[in-house]
Amino acid sequence: MYGWFWRHLPGNVWVRAAISLVVALAVVYALFQYVFPWAEPLLPFNDVTVDGSGSAG
């Protein structure tokens, strides 16, 4: 997959590296701005199973 992406980019090695960096940053931005906030209510991170009402020892 990465080879296909690299071969289809225009320019020399430095231009391809810069375009790849911009694309990677855009993907990370999209994930943090749109995908993760959308998926956060669906994930069980706030499902606490220990309530602290038991006695210790």
Secondary structure as UniProt FT lines:
FT   HELIX           2..7
FT   HELIX           13..30
FT   HELIX           31..35
FT   HELIX           36..39
FT   HELIX           40..42
FT   TURN            45..46
//
